[in-house]
Amino acid sequence: MVHRSASYVLPKGKRVDNERLEYLGDAVLDAIVADYLFERYPSQREGFLTKMRAKIVSRTSLNHLAVSMGLPSLVRISNGMSQSQKNIFGNALEALIGAIFLDKGYQFTSSAVITNILDRYINLSELEATETDYKSRLIEFAQKHKRSISFNTHEDTTEASTPPRFISTLILDGKPLSEGCGYSKKEAEQQASMLALDKIDDFNA
């Protein structure tokens, strides 16, 4: 629970903070949530599951979860940093999950996360009903900050699916930022926009 702003160096030169554990916990949490949703929605398509996973593991959601769990009282940060700085506590939650995974393995970690976090703090029915026009929000962001965005949306010809599936690549300032998929161009672009907004939150942390 040591944020990089409060990291310290051991006698042999190793720096101690939770950044590496954040990386590990992020990957483990993605897998756990994907499995969790796959089991709870046996009839839903990939696009729905991807949307729900993105909502659960978004920076905003993880920060709220961490605060609900009481992590702010455990996180060690520099005296010069505000505890309100975004993403500190969500990152700490990822680090905690990474640490549990190292100590106990995937099955134990999955059970612990599902029982103590997902089932306790996530209301799937409310999450399903939470819909936001991510594309409009992204366009507003781009206009406000004088950034250029475009969508490269096309039908996925690698799969023979009925109805046809679309893939949309969101390009920010000339560089690909995120990719979404859906069974309409609108759905694919909305998903790409949602994932892009989460990444932009990370960049502006």
Secondary structure, DSSP 4 states (H G I P E B T S, - for coil): -B-GGG-EE-TTS-EE-SHHHHHHHHHHHHHHHHHHHHHH-TT--HHHHHHHHHHHHSHHHHHHHHHHHTGGGT-B--TTS-TTSTTHHHHHHHHHHHHHHHHHHHHHHHHHHIIIIIHHH--HHHHHH----HHHHHHHHHHHHT--EEEEEEE-TTS--SS--EEEEEEETTEEEEEEEESSHHHHHHHHHHHHHHHHHHHT-
